[in-house]
């Protein structure tokens, strides 16, 4: 049996500037998990500088920040997601999933073989 | 006014092998236009070797060939698309377009901002 698989990548721009994509969302997910940009970067095999730049870019483009730096406290601070940041992960992953389902349905109909 | 744009890339695998993507379809479109893999490659700033490999890959994965080599004739041969090749360009571009429209609609609904 011949099996057709369709793949797709989604990314979002805002006012012509890069805003969200699968890689940026993965970074938000890791920051949410570890409470630290540095640990998230290590986990994604990304430099801290690069991770920091991506966070800055998302924060500056979003209506309200997605990541905030928490200073002080017993762990000496760290970074965490705002409610908006958590919401956007959810919205983006759902959009990807819906798009995947849509394309899988379409490819069955359109008979590419 | 804040403007959200969604972009996406679609590609298709068959039995786990790369089959079609926007770049491969552009190559088919150029071959259709120029009747020559070599001219299509030049136009796409791609080496002839690379273009030839992509055509071979698509031909071997498709049910029937998408590109055929025409030998002889007053122009000393060239390459042309089969009916199947022309059909697949159309199907793929439609799939991309539908997916674009779907995502543009979804992004309006899902309120990423």
Backbone of each chain as ProteinMPNN parsed JSONL, in Angstrom:
{"seq_chain_A": "XXXXXXXXXXXXXXXXXXXXXXXXXXXXXXXXXXXXXXXXXXXXXXXXXXXXXXXXXXXXXXXXXXXXXXXXXXXXXXXXXXXXXXXXXXXXXXXXXXXXXXXXXXXXXXXXX", "coords_chain_A": {"N_chain_A": [[0.835, -1.207, 0.0], [0.465, 2.246, -0.773], [1.633, 4.963, 0.955], [0.778, 8.197, 1.761], [2.093, 10.97, 3.351], [1.494, 14.06, 4.899], [3.217, 16.973, 5.782], [3.641, 19.893, 7.772], [4.728, 23.251, 8.442], [4.222, 25.929, 10.639], [4.295, 29.427, 11.014], [4.234, 32.612, 12.69], [3.86, 36.041, 12.04], [4.048, 39.414, 13.173], [2.928, 42.549, 12.426], [4.733, 42.449, 10.331], [7.015, 41.52, 11.567], [9.035, 38.748, 12.781], [7.355, 36.535, 14.943], [6.136, 34.15, 16.281], [7.002, 30.669, 16.169], [7.508, 27.159, 15.663], [9.979, 26.54, 16.924], [10.439, 28.762, 18.614], [8.257, 28.519, 20.279], [8.856, 26.082, 21.472], [11.004, 26.92, 22.994], [9.705, 28.643, 24.827], [8.182, 26.677, 26.111], [10.172, 25.164, 27.36], [11.288, 27.065, 29.08], [9.127, 27.431, 30.727], [9.102, 24.961, 31.915], [11.58, 24.733, 33.258], [11.923, 27.145, 34.545], [13.89, 28.952, 33.879], [15.866, 30.748, 31.616], [18.415, 30.12, 30.87], [18.711, 27.359, 31.535], [16.745, 26.337, 29.872], [17.822, 27.005, 27.388], [20.178, 25.441, 27.36], [19.027, 22.888, 27.326], [17.863, 22.919, 24.83], [20.002, 22.937, 23.246], [21.039, 25.427, 22.534], [22.571, 28.642, 22.338], [22.905, 30.761, 25.24], [22.753, 33.424, 24.68], [21.403, 33.459, 22.205], [18.917, 32.376, 22.965], [18.075, 34.312, 24.743], [17.862, 36.508, 23.067], [15.762, 35.65, 21.43], [13.67, 35.528, 23.272], [13.537, 38.233, 24.002], [12.761, 39.271, 21.545], [10.214, 38.088, 21.188], [8.877, 39.11, 23.435], [8.923, 41.831, 22.845], [7.336, 42.037, 20.629], [4.898, 40.926, 21.296], [1.655, 41.743, 22.735], [1.576, 41.993, 25.522], [4.248, 41.145, 27.793], [5.697, 37.827, 27.381], [7.451, 36.391, 28.832], [8.847, 36.786, 32.021], [11.411, 38.162, 34.08], [12.356, 37.015, 37.167], [13.471, 38.466, 39.993], [15.711, 38.023, 42.808], [14.596, 36.21, 45.772], [14.705, 32.826, 47.133], [15.994, 31.194, 45.271], [17.543, 32.9, 43.889], [16.379, 34.253, 41.787], [15.203, 33.998, 38.348], [13.564, 32.942, 35.326], [10.235, 33.277, 34.259], [7.136, 32.18, 32.723], [4.534, 34.368, 31.749], [0.96, 34.599, 32.284], [-0.087, 35.163, 29.821], [1.996, 34.191, 28.212], [1.809, 31.435, 28.719], [-0.705, 30.948, 27.7], [-0.316, 31.512, 25.016], [1.392, 29.479, 24.138], [-0.334, 27.327, 24.255], [-2.309, 28.157, 22.399], [-0.816, 28.297, 20.034], [0.158, 25.659, 19.694], [-2.248, 24.333, 19.398], [-3.149, 25.465, 17.032], [-1.218, 24.5, 15.231], [-1.79, 21.765, 15.423], [-4.464, 21.648, 14.516], [-4.073, 22.502, 11.915], [-2.528, 20.438, 10.959], [-4.359, 18.321, 11.055], [-6.3, 19.279, 9.292], [-4.84, 19.349, 6.861], [-4.186, 16.632, 6.572], [-6.705, 15.578, 6.12], [-7.39, 16.927, 3.747], [-5.457, 15.982, 1.967], [-6.223, 13.413, 1.62], [-8.519, 13.77, 0.161], [-7.638, 15.096, -2.153], [-6.171, 13.467, -3.758], [-3.399, 13.203, -4.46], [-0.787, 11.213, -5.641]], "CA_chain_A": [[0.0, 0.0, 0.0], [1.217, 3.481, -0.858], [1.197, 5.838, 2.033], [1.089, 9.617, 1.614], [2.061, 11.75, 4.599], [1.68, 15.491, 4.671], [3.835, 17.656, 6.917], [3.643, 21.333, 7.572], [5.293, 24.123, 9.472], [3.454, 27.163, 10.759], [4.89, 30.495, 11.809], [3.394, 33.805, 12.77], [4.51, 37.348, 12.066], [3.166, 40.489, 13.64], [3.374, 43.795, 11.798], [5.896, 42.144, 9.493], [8.171, 41.019, 12.332], [8.874, 37.36, 13.239], [6.779, 36.508, 16.282], [6.111, 32.794, 16.84], [7.18, 29.511, 15.311], [7.638, 25.967, 16.494], [11.204, 26.641, 17.736], [10.227, 29.772, 19.659], [7.29, 27.953, 21.239], [9.609, 25.086, 22.259], [11.781, 27.679, 23.98], [8.76, 29.027, 25.891], [7.824, 25.459, 26.845], [11.304, 24.773, 28.227], [11.388, 28.074, 30.147], [8.024, 27.107, 31.636], [9.46, 23.72, 32.616], [12.768, 24.888, 34.112], [11.949, 28.433, 35.251], [15.195, 29.562, 33.62], [16.213, 30.848, 30.184], [19.694, 29.446, 30.714], [18.489, 25.907, 31.495], [15.968, 26.063, 28.656], [18.762, 27.092, 26.264], [21.026, 24.243, 27.415], [18.216, 21.758, 26.909], [17.572, 23.02, 23.394], [21.318, 23.044, 22.58], [21.031, 26.776, 21.958], [23.364, 29.503, 23.226], [22.089, 31.605, 26.111], [22.569, 34.676, 23.94], [20.356, 33.24, 21.204], [17.651, 32.195, 23.682], [17.725, 35.607, 25.307], [17.419, 37.34, 21.937], [14.433, 35.191, 20.997], [12.721, 35.965, 24.304], [13.4, 39.688, 23.827], [12.004, 39.502, 20.32], [8.801, 37.747, 21.441], [8.339, 40.085, 24.405], [8.735, 43.156, 22.26], [6.296, 41.974, 19.599], [3.614, 40.574, 21.928], [0.93, 42.856, 23.369], [2.146, 42.064, 26.869], [5.364, 40.184, 27.796], [5.411, 36.392, 27.511], [8.421, 35.883, 29.81], [9.348, 37.822, 32.945], [12.56, 37.805, 34.901], [12.036, 37.16, 38.584], [14.736, 38.716, 40.704], [15.718, 37.705, 44.237], [13.998, 34.947, 46.209], [15.732, 31.903, 47.612], [16.763, 30.62, 44.158], [18.29, 33.962, 43.221], [15.689, 34.694, 40.569], [15.016, 33.06, 37.242], [12.59, 33.521, 34.397], [9.011, 32.491, 34.154], [6.139, 32.607, 31.753], [3.333, 35.063, 32.222], [-0.261, 33.888, 31.858], [-0.135, 35.371, 28.364], [2.974, 33.267, 27.636], [1.252, 30.071, 28.782], [-1.846, 30.921, 26.786], [0.144, 31.528, 23.628], [1.886, 28.124, 23.847], [-1.526, 26.543, 24.019], [-2.947, 28.591, 21.151], [0.023, 27.95, 18.89], [0.184, 24.197, 19.508], [-3.57, 23.951, 18.874], [-3.175, 25.893, 15.626], [-0.411, 23.507, 14.508], [-2.512, 20.49, 15.407], [-5.62, 21.804, 13.628], [-3.567, 22.601, 10.565], [-2.103, 19.077, 10.607], [-5.573, 17.535, 10.816], [-6.903, 19.812, 8.063], [-4.058, 18.904, 5.707], [-4.318, 15.177, 6.445], [-8.013, 15.372, 5.49], [-7.341, 17.442, 2.377], [-4.608, 15.143, 1.121], [-7.017, 12.212, 1.28], [-9.492, 14.156, -0.858], [-7.143, 15.691, -3.396], [-5.692, 12.323, -4.557], [-1.979, 13.178, -4.854], [-0.283, 9.835, -5.496]], "C_chain_A": [[0.873, 1.26, 0.0], [0.707, 4.448, 0.204], [1.714, 7.27, 1.87], [1.03, 10.284, 2.99], [2.267, 13.218, 4.263], [2.237, 16.12, 5.95], [3.668, 19.149, 6.697], [4.257, 22.08, 8.751], [4.539, 25.431, 9.446], [4.303, 28.197, 11.477], [4.073, 31.775, 11.685], [4.245, 35.063, 12.833], [3.515, 38.365, 12.601], [3.74, 41.804, 13.13], [4.67, 43.59, 11.011], [7.123, 41.633, 10.236], [7.948, 39.574, 12.77], [8.345, 37.361, 14.667], [6.86, 35.096, 16.872], [6.328, 31.731, 15.775], [7.406, 28.328, 16.233], [8.864, 26.037, 17.428], [11.053, 27.625, 18.885], [9.265, 29.237, 20.733], [7.972, 26.873, 22.098], [10.426, 25.781, 23.336], [10.876, 28.122, 25.143], [8.397, 27.816, 26.753], [8.933, 25.05, 27.82], [11.495, 25.781, 29.366], [10.311, 27.791, 31.201], [8.367, 25.905, 32.516], [10.554, 23.975, 33.656], [12.806, 26.197, 34.901], [13.248, 29.192, 35.032], [15.489, 29.575, 32.121], [17.485, 30.043, 29.92], [19.529, 27.918, 30.627], [17.714, 25.504, 30.246], [16.893, 26.034, 27.447], [19.634, 25.838, 26.209], [20.263, 23.036, 26.886], [17.938, 21.739, 25.416], [18.858, 23.127, 22.574], [21.443, 24.38, 21.834], [21.898, 27.636, 22.883], [22.418, 30.345, 24.076], [21.751, 32.904, 25.394], [21.4, 34.562, 22.942], [18.985, 33.143, 21.877], [17.146, 33.544, 24.205], [17.193, 36.542, 24.213], [16.01, 36.958, 21.462], [13.355, 35.635, 21.987], [12.456, 37.47, 24.172], [12.532, 40.013, 22.625], [10.516, 39.221, 20.546], [8.157, 38.761, 22.387], [8.038, 41.437, 23.765], [7.601, 43.176, 21.239], [4.917, 41.684, 20.207], [2.968, 41.811, 22.561], [1.421, 43.099, 24.789], [3.228, 40.987, 26.93], [4.932, 38.731, 27.991], [6.29, 35.77, 28.597], [8.819, 37.046, 30.728], [10.497, 37.283, 33.786], [12.159, 38.034, 36.352], [13.328, 37.325, 39.36], [14.576, 38.33, 42.174], [15.057, 36.377, 44.553], [15.082, 33.956, 46.566], [16.556, 31.252, 46.486], [17.525, 31.689, 43.355], [17.684, 34.364, 41.893], [15.642, 33.631, 39.505], [14.019, 33.703, 36.301], [11.362, 32.646, 34.338], [8.052, 33.053, 33.124], [5.014, 33.372, 32.446], [2.124, 34.22, 31.798], [-0.415, 33.978, 30.339], [0.813, 34.395, 27.643], [2.452, 31.84, 27.608], [0.111, 29.904, 27.788], [-1.378, 30.784, 25.333], [0.742, 30.176, 23.207], [0.692, 27.268, 23.426], [-2.182, 26.871, 22.673], [-2.144, 28.158, 19.933], [0.017, 26.445, 18.636], [-1.154, 23.697, 18.957], [-3.678, 24.292, 17.388], [-2.387, 24.901, 14.759], [-1.185, 22.2, 14.332], [-3.706, 20.545, 14.457], [-5.176, 21.817, 12.169], [-3.123, 21.223, 10.06], [-3.328, 18.229, 10.238], [-6.238, 17.968, 9.504], [-6.172, 19.271, 6.83], [-4.169, 17.389, 5.485], [-5.647, 14.821, 5.781], [-7.976, 15.762, 4.025], [-6.561, 16.513, 1.454], [-5.338, 13.862, 0.733], [-7.964, 12.539, 0.137], [-8.844, 14.458, -2.204], [-6.371, 14.721, -4.277], [-4.261, 12.413, -5.086], [-1.448, 11.765, -4.631], [0.974, 9.63, -6.329]], "O_chain_A": [[1.89, 1.323, 0.691], [-0.492, 4.703, 0.321], [2.92, 7.515, 1.846], [0.032, 10.17, 3.702], [3.115, 13.567, 3.442], [1.777, 15.828, 7.053], [3.566, 19.61, 5.56], [4.291, 21.598, 9.883], [4.248, 25.978, 8.382], [4.968, 27.869, 12.459], [3.335, 31.985, 10.723], [5.22, 35.138, 13.581], [2.301, 38.192, 12.491], [4.902, 42.124, 13.38], [5.569, 44.43, 11.022], [8.151, 41.346, 9.623], [6.823, 39.193, 13.095], [8.838, 38.111, 15.51], [7.572, 34.873, 17.852], [5.894, 31.875, 14.632], [7.484, 28.488, 17.451], [8.782, 25.634, 18.588], [11.491, 27.353, 20.003], [9.445, 29.476, 21.927], [7.704, 26.761, 23.294], [10.53, 25.288, 24.459], [11.25, 27.986, 26.308], [8.314, 27.92, 27.977], [8.666, 24.644, 28.951], [11.826, 25.396, 30.487], [10.555, 27.898, 32.402], [7.986, 25.833, 33.684], [10.471, 23.497, 34.787], [13.616, 26.351, 35.815], [13.667, 29.978, 35.881], [15.377, 28.552, 31.444], [17.616, 29.378, 28.893], [20.122, 27.268, 29.767], [17.986, 24.468, 29.638], [16.778, 25.162, 26.586], [19.81, 25.243, 25.145], [20.792, 22.256, 26.093], [17.796, 20.676, 24.812], [18.819, 23.375, 21.369], [21.884, 24.445, 20.686], [21.952, 27.383, 24.086], [21.28, 30.608, 23.687], [20.635, 33.416, 25.48], [20.542, 35.44, 22.855], [18.016, 33.749, 21.42], [15.961, 33.865, 24.119], [16.214, 37.263, 24.409], [15.188, 37.815, 21.14], [12.27, 36.062, 21.592], [11.311, 37.921, 24.224], [11.683, 40.904, 22.671], [9.662, 40.014, 20.149], [7.033, 39.21, 22.162], [7.05, 42.096, 24.089], [6.981, 44.215, 21.015], [3.897, 42.143, 19.693], [3.644, 42.789, 22.878], [1.65, 44.235, 25.206], [3.146, 40.004, 26.194], [3.945, 38.442, 28.668], [5.929, 34.76, 29.202], [9.091, 38.152, 30.26], [10.537, 36.106, 34.146], [11.684, 39.11, 36.717], [14.174, 36.431, 39.379], [13.47, 38.312, 42.713], [14.968, 35.508, 43.686], [16.262, 34.216, 46.329], [17.682, 30.811, 46.718], [18.073, 31.412, 42.288], [18.398, 34.769, 40.976], [16.007, 32.481, 39.749], [13.67, 34.873, 36.458], [11.452, 31.419, 34.365], [8.135, 34.211, 32.714], [4.612, 33.059, 33.566], [2.26, 33.253, 31.049], [-0.811, 33.022, 29.672], [0.47, 33.846, 26.597], [2.619, 31.121, 26.622], [-0.023, 28.873, 27.13], [-1.961, 30.047, 24.538], [0.613, 29.776, 22.05], [0.71, 26.59, 22.398], [-2.557, 25.977, 21.914], [-2.702, 27.713, 18.93], [-0.114, 26.006, 17.493], [-1.196, 22.764, 18.155], [-4.219, 23.522, 16.594], [-2.842, 24.513, 13.683], [-1.225, 21.617, 13.249], [-3.94, 19.612, 13.688], [-5.82, 21.223, 11.304], [-3.316, 20.886, 8.892], [-3.324, 17.516, 9.235], [-6.68, 17.135, 8.713], [-6.798, 18.799, 5.882], [-4.237, 16.926, 4.346], [-5.72, 13.887, 4.983], [-8.466, 15.032, 3.164], [-6.951, 16.285, 0.309], [-5.106, 13.299, -0.337], [-8.195, 11.714, -0.747], [-9.393, 14.135, -3.257], [-5.96, 15.064, -5.385], [-3.94, 11.755, -6.076], [-1.637, 11.187, -3.56], [1.54, 8.537, -6.333]]}, "seq_chain_B": "XXXXXXXXXXXXXXXXXXXXXXXXXXXXXXXXXXXXXXXXXXXXXXXXXXXXXXXXXXXXXXXXXXXXXXXXXXXXXXXXXXXXXXXXXXXXXXXXXXXXXXXXXXXXXXXXX", "coords_chain_B": {"N_chain_B": [[-2.848, 49.753, 14.2], [-2.682, 46.312, 14.955], [-1.158, 43.783, 13.17], [-1.556, 40.471, 12.414], [0.123, 37.901, 10.752], [-0.068, 34.767, 9.239], [2.056, 32.151, 8.27], [2.831, 29.335, 6.245], [4.421, 26.191, 5.504], [4.239, 23.47, 3.342], [4.837, 20.016, 2.932], [5.206, 16.861, 1.246], [5.418, 13.424, 1.886], [6.088, 10.131, 0.704], [5.509, 6.867, 1.485], [7.395, 7.242, 3.487], [9.439, 8.513, 2.153], [10.901, 11.572, 0.861], [8.788, 13.49, -1.211], [7.146, 15.656, -2.463], [7.451, 19.22, -2.369], [7.418, 22.783, -1.878], [9.684, 23.781, -3.258], [10.406, 21.644, -4.97], [8.126, 21.553, -6.538], [8.266, 24.043, -7.74], [10.439, 23.543, -9.369], [9.334, 21.645, -11.141], [7.448, 23.329, -12.335], [9.112, 25.138, -13.68], [10.42, 23.434, -15.466], [8.278, 22.729, -17.01], [7.786, 25.163, -18.186], [10.137, 25.772, -19.647], [10.791, 23.443, -20.979], [13.054, 21.984, -20.42], [15.394, 20.524, -18.271], [17.845, 21.53, -17.638], [17.67, 24.303, -18.306], [15.661, 25.016, -16.539], [16.948, 24.541, -14.109], [19.027, 26.455, -14.19], [17.49, 28.789, -14.097], [16.473, 28.576, -11.546], [18.67, 28.906, -10.07], [20.122, 26.6, -9.421], [22.143, 23.669, -9.332], [22.668, 21.643, -12.256], [22.971, 18.983, -11.71], [21.763, 18.725, -9.159], [19.106, 19.409, -9.781], [18.5, 17.375, -11.54], [18.712, 15.163, -9.854], [16.589, 15.678, -8.111], [14.416, 15.469, -9.851], [14.672, 12.779, -10.591], [14.21, 11.622, -8.108], [11.528, 12.413, -7.601], [10.259, 11.161, -9.791], [10.774, 8.486, -9.205], [9.366, 8.055, -6.913], [6.745, 8.745, -7.441], [3.6, 7.431, -8.727], [3.432, 7.151, -11.512], [5.815, 8.407, -13.912], [6.717, 11.916, -13.579], [8.155, 13.61, -15.082], [9.426, 13.439, -18.354], [12.087, 12.464, -20.54], [12.683, 13.755, -23.653], [13.899, 12.496, -26.551], [15.912, 13.274, -29.469], [14.44, 14.932, -32.378], [14.014, 18.279, -33.711], [15.104, 20.061, -31.901], [16.937, 18.608, -30.584], [16.011, 17.144, -28.435], [14.887, 17.223, -24.98], [13.274, 17.988, -21.861], [10.107, 17.113, -20.612], [6.965, 17.704, -18.922], [4.803, 15.117, -17.842], [1.282, 14.316, -18.185], [0.48, 13.628, -15.672], [2.458, 14.91, -14.176], [1.805, 17.6, -14.63], [-0.708, 17.691, -13.487], [-0.089, 17.201, -10.83], [1.318, 19.474, -10.03], [-0.737, 21.329, -10.043], [-2.46, 20.199, -8.094], [-0.846, 20.298, -5.809], [-0.284, 23.069, -5.5], [-2.853, 23.982, -5.075], [-3.426, 22.735, -2.672], [-1.604, 23.992, -0.965], [-2.623, 26.594, -1.109], [-5.213, 26.294, -0.065], [-4.573, 25.522, 2.496], [-3.32, 27.821, 3.409], [-5.462, 29.621, 3.397], [-7.125, 28.367, 5.25], [-5.556, 28.544, 7.609], [-5.33, 31.329, 7.873], [-7.955, 31.965, 8.462], [-8.289, 30.538, 10.856], [-6.454, 31.791, 12.535], [-7.604, 34.199, 12.945], [-9.747, 33.489, 14.502], [-8.546, 32.324, 16.762], [-7.275, 34.18, 18.282], [-4.522, 34.89, 18.835], [-2.192, 37.272, 19.872]], "CA_chain_B": [[-3.499, 48.433, 14.214], [-1.744, 45.201, 15.012], [-1.51, 42.853, 12.119], [-1.011, 39.12, 12.545], [0.149, 37.135, 9.502], [0.367, 33.39, 9.447], [2.716, 31.575, 7.098], [3.095, 27.91, 6.439], [5.081, 25.417, 4.45], [3.669, 22.126, 3.256], [5.562, 19.059, 2.09], [4.559, 15.549, 1.192], [6.274, 12.247, 1.809], [5.361, 8.934, 0.283], [6.18, 5.702, 2.085], [8.534, 7.716, 4.278], [10.455, 9.196, 1.322], [10.504, 12.913, 0.403], [8.144, 13.418, -2.513], [6.871, 16.983, -3.012], [7.483, 20.399, -1.514], [7.308, 23.972, -2.701], [10.868, 23.869, -4.123], [10.307, 20.62, -6.014], [7.037, 21.952, -7.432], [8.808, 25.141, -8.56], [11.273, 22.919, -10.399], [8.415, 21.108, -12.162], [6.864, 24.469, -13.053], [10.12, 25.694, -14.602], [10.628, 22.454, -16.541], [7.087, 22.868, -17.858], [7.905, 26.435, -18.905], [11.277, 25.807, -20.561], [10.992, 22.176, -21.686], [14.447, 21.578, -20.233], [15.826, 20.481, -16.865], [19.013, 22.406, -17.548], [17.22, 25.703, -18.258], [14.91, 25.174, -15.288], [17.941, 24.604, -13.038], [19.668, 27.767, -14.287], [16.523, 29.77, -13.628], [16.271, 28.44, -10.089], [20.007, 29.001, -9.478], [20.354, 25.269, -8.855], [23.024, 22.956, -10.257], [21.951, 20.669, -13.088], [23.029, 17.714, -10.962], [20.746, 18.784, -8.101], [17.789, 19.385, -10.429], [18.332, 16.034, -12.087], [18.469, 14.269, -8.715], [15.225, 15.927, -7.606], [13.489, 14.891, -10.831], [14.776, 11.316, -10.432], [13.557, 11.273, -6.847], [10.069, 12.51, -7.775], [9.828, 10.125, -10.736], [10.834, 7.148, -8.625], [8.384, 7.944, -5.828], [5.397, 8.887, -8.012], [3.045, 6.208, -9.325], [3.941, 7.163, -12.889], [6.761, 9.532, -13.979], [6.208, 13.289, -13.673], [8.977, 14.257, -16.113], [10.037, 12.492, -19.3], [13.116, 13.001, -21.416], [12.328, 13.556, -25.061], [15.143, 12.459, -27.323], [15.8, 13.597, -30.892], [13.648, 16.091, -32.784], [14.869, 19.349, -34.236], [15.825, 20.74, -30.812], [17.836, 17.651, -29.932], [15.409, 16.628, -27.196], [14.64, 18.109, -23.841], [12.461, 17.265, -20.884], [8.784, 17.692, -20.443], [6.101, 17.135, -17.903], [3.703, 14.24, -18.257], [-0.011, 14.826, -17.693], [0.542, 13.407, -14.229], [3.297, 15.975, -13.629], [1.041, 18.862, -14.661], [-1.79, 17.53, -12.512], [0.441, 17.255, -9.463], [1.597, 20.899, -9.754], [-2.029, 21.911, -9.733], [-2.958, 19.669, -6.813], [-0.014, 20.778, -4.709], [-0.492, 24.513, -5.31], [-4.191, 24.141, -4.48], [-3.326, 22.308, -1.275], [-0.923, 25.1, -0.28], [-3.537, 27.731, -1.053], [-6.286, 25.958, 0.882], [-3.979, 25.508, 3.823], [-3.104, 29.226, 3.726], [-6.772, 30.2, 3.711], [-7.567, 27.749, 6.504], [-4.799, 29.117, 8.722], [-5.69, 32.743, 8.016], [-9.244, 31.954, 9.159], [-8.091, 30.05, 12.227], [-5.712, 32.771, 13.341], [-8.571, 35.24, 13.328], [-10.585, 32.952, 15.564], [-7.89, 31.834, 17.974], [-6.94, 35.372, 19.065], [-3.12, 35.14, 19.155], [-1.941, 38.715, 19.714]], "C_chain_B": [[-2.452, 47.329, 14.154], [-2.142, 44.172, 13.964], [-0.774, 41.531, 12.261], [-1.037, 38.451, 11.168], [0.596, 35.712, 9.826], [0.944, 32.851, 8.145], [2.808, 30.074, 7.315], [3.746, 27.272, 5.226], [4.53, 24.01, 4.512], [4.634, 21.239, 2.483], [4.965, 17.673, 2.257], [5.6, 14.444, 1.075], [5.421, 11.083, 1.319], [6.149, 7.726, 0.752], [7.464, 6.12, 2.809], [9.618, 8.425, 3.479], [9.981, 10.587, 0.919], [9.908, 12.815, -0.998], [7.968, 14.826, -3.101], [6.98, 18.067, -1.944], [7.47, 21.603, -2.444], [8.478, 24.094, -3.697], [10.816, 22.878, -5.274], [9.221, 20.984, -7.026], [7.491, 23.124, -8.321], [9.674, 24.571, -9.684], [10.395, 22.337, -11.512], [7.812, 22.244, -12.993], [7.847, 25.046, -14.073], [10.411, 24.738, -15.757], [9.469, 22.559, -17.535], [7.197, 24.105, -18.75], [8.973, 26.357, -19.999], [11.485, 24.525, -21.357], [12.402, 21.643, -21.532], [14.818, 21.618, -18.737], [16.968, 21.473, -16.657], [18.606, 23.885, -17.438], [16.452, 25.991, -16.962], [15.885, 25.355, -14.124], [18.612, 25.974, -13.012], [18.755, 28.847, -13.706], [16.329, 29.754, -12.128], [17.604, 28.545, -9.346], [20.372, 27.712, -8.747], [21.294, 24.557, -9.827], [22.183, 21.966, -11.072], [21.86, 19.342, -12.354], [21.911, 17.653, -9.909], [19.336, 18.673, -8.7], [17.482, 17.979, -10.94], [18.01, 15.038, -10.975], [17.052, 14.431, -8.167], [14.182, 15.318, -8.546], [13.483, 13.36, -10.696], [14.029, 10.86, -9.175], [12.036, 11.314, -6.988], [9.547, 11.404, -8.695], [9.79, 8.75, -10.086], [9.771, 6.955, -7.538], [6.949, 8.009, -6.362], [4.917, 7.568, -8.618], [3.486, 6.045, -10.766], [4.827, 8.401, -12.999], [6.085, 10.891, -14.129], [6.929, 14.039, -14.794], [9.509, 13.176, -17.048], [11.049, 13.205, -20.19], [12.688, 12.713, -22.846], [13.59, 13.598, -25.89], [14.869, 12.813, -28.775], [14.957, 14.823, -31.172], [14.571, 17.228, -33.173], [15.629, 20.113, -33.151], [16.757, 19.802, -30.04], [17.323, 17.179, -28.59], [15.298, 17.667, -26.118], [13.82, 17.315, -22.855], [11.114, 17.934, -20.751], [7.981, 17.009, -19.362], [5.085, 16.201, -18.543], [2.402, 14.885, -17.763], [-0.067, 14.724, -16.162], [1.353, 14.519, -13.548], [2.55, 17.297, -13.549], [-0.066, 18.843, -13.614], [-1.276, 17.75, -11.088], [0.833, 18.686, -9.067], [0.308, 21.556, -9.268], [-2.553, 21.482, -8.359], [-2.172, 20.236, -5.637], [-0.24, 22.262, -4.448], [-1.86, 24.783, -4.694], [-4.157, 23.801, -2.993], [-2.667, 23.405, -0.434], [-1.885, 26.265, -0.059], [-4.656, 27.496, -0.038], [-5.765, 26.021, 2.312], [-3.739, 26.935, 4.322], [-4.425, 29.888, 4.162], [-7.281, 29.667, 5.051], [-6.87, 28.405, 7.701], [-5.137, 30.59, 8.954], [-7.023, 32.874, 8.748], [-9.074, 31.583, 10.628], [-7.422, 31.099, 13.111], [-6.629, 33.913, 13.776], [-9.391, 34.777, 14.518], [-9.827, 32.756, 16.872], [-7.234, 32.934, 18.803], [-5.495, 35.534, 19.537], [-2.825, 36.622, 18.906], [-0.692, 39.123, 20.476]], "O_chain_B": [[-1.478, 47.405, 13.406], [-3.295, 43.751, 13.881], [0.455, 41.474, 12.231], [-2.07, 38.429, 10.498], [1.531, 35.502, 10.599], [0.393, 33.066, 7.066], [2.857, 29.607, 8.453], [3.634, 27.749, 4.097], [4.374, 23.431, 5.587], [5.194, 21.672, 1.476], [4.318, 17.36, 3.256], [6.532, 14.523, 0.275], [4.203, 11.059, 1.498], [7.333, 7.591, 0.442], [8.481, 5.431, 2.745], [10.606, 8.89, 4.048], [8.793, 10.78, 0.66], [10.458, 12.138, -1.867], [8.573, 15.15, -4.122], [6.647, 17.854, -0.779], [7.508, 21.449, -3.664], [8.27, 24.472, -4.85], [11.139, 23.218, -6.412], [9.378, 20.752, -8.225], [7.145, 23.189, -9.5], [9.642, 25.062, -10.813], [10.688, 22.52, -12.694], [7.684, 22.128, -14.211], [7.463, 25.397, -15.189], [10.624, 25.171, -16.89], [9.667, 22.484, -18.748], [6.765, 24.102, -19.903], [8.758, 26.807, -21.124], [12.267, 24.509, -22.308], [12.899, 20.932, -22.405], [14.583, 22.609, -18.047], [17.042, 22.16, -15.638], [19.122, 24.622, -16.597], [16.579, 27.064, -16.373], [15.681, 26.209, -13.26], [18.753, 26.584, -11.952], [19.188, 29.7, -12.931], [16.056, 30.784, -11.512], [17.667, 28.303, -8.14], [20.861, 27.73, -7.617], [21.245, 24.819, -11.028], [21.126, 21.515, -10.628], [20.83, 18.668, -12.368], [21.208, 16.649, -9.793], [18.488, 17.94, -8.19], [16.371, 17.469, -10.795], [17.144, 14.178, -11.133], [16.399, 13.452, -7.805], [13.197, 14.73, -8.1], [12.424, 12.733, -10.687], [13.318, 9.854, -9.183], [11.336, 10.395, -6.563], [8.52, 10.787, -8.414], [8.902, 7.944, -10.366], [9.334, 5.835, -7.278], [6.045, 7.394, -5.796], [5.719, 6.705, -8.974], [3.864, 4.956, -11.197], [4.621, 9.361, -12.256], [5.016, 11.002, -14.73], [6.388, 14.978, -15.377], [9.983, 12.132, -16.601], [10.891, 14.375, -20.54], [12.373, 11.577, -23.201], [14.279, 14.617, -25.931], [13.745, 12.675, -29.258], [14.778, 15.667, -30.294], [15.784, 17.142, -32.979], [16.658, 20.733, -33.422], [17.291, 20.157, -28.988], [18.109, 16.849, -27.702], [15.583, 18.845, -26.33], [13.683, 16.1, -22.994], [11.0, 19.16, -20.775], [8.278, 15.889, -18.947], [4.577, 16.458, -19.634], [2.423, 15.868, -17.023], [-0.585, 15.602, -15.473], [0.981, 15.005, -12.48], [2.635, 18.02, -12.557], [-0.327, 19.843, -12.944], [-1.928, 18.389, -10.261], [0.697, 19.067, -7.904], [0.271, 22.232, -8.24], [-3.025, 22.304, -7.573], [-2.741, 20.605, -4.61], [-0.374, 22.672, -3.295], [-2.013, 25.701, -3.888], [-4.769, 24.479, -2.168], [-3.12, 23.708, 0.67], [-1.951, 26.842, 1.027], [-5.0, 28.383, 0.743], [-6.441, 26.513, 3.215], [-3.927, 27.228, 5.503], [-4.481, 30.611, 5.157], [-7.799, 30.419, 5.876], [-7.517, 28.774, 8.681], [-5.221, 31.04, 10.096], [-7.203, 33.783, 9.558], [-9.635, 32.221, 11.519], [-7.777, 31.269, 14.277], [-6.446, 34.508, 14.838], [-9.695, 35.554, 15.424], [-10.368, 32.984, 17.954], [-6.703, 32.676, 19.883], [-5.245, 36.23, 20.521], [-3.169, 37.16, 17.854], [-0.317, 40.295, 20.465]]}, "name": "protein", "num_of_chains": 2, "seq": "XXXXXXXXXXXXXXXXXXXXXXXXXXXXXXXXXXXXXXXXXXXXXXXXXXXXXXXXXXXXXXXXXXXXXXXXXXXXXXXXXXXXXXXXXXXXXXXXXXXXXXXXXXXXXXXXXXXXXXXXXXXXXXXXXXXXXXXXXXXXXXXXXXXXXXXXXXXXXXXXXXXXXXXXXXXXXXXXXXXXXXXXXXXXXXXXXXXXXXXXXXXXXXXXXXXXXXXXXXXXXXXXXX"}
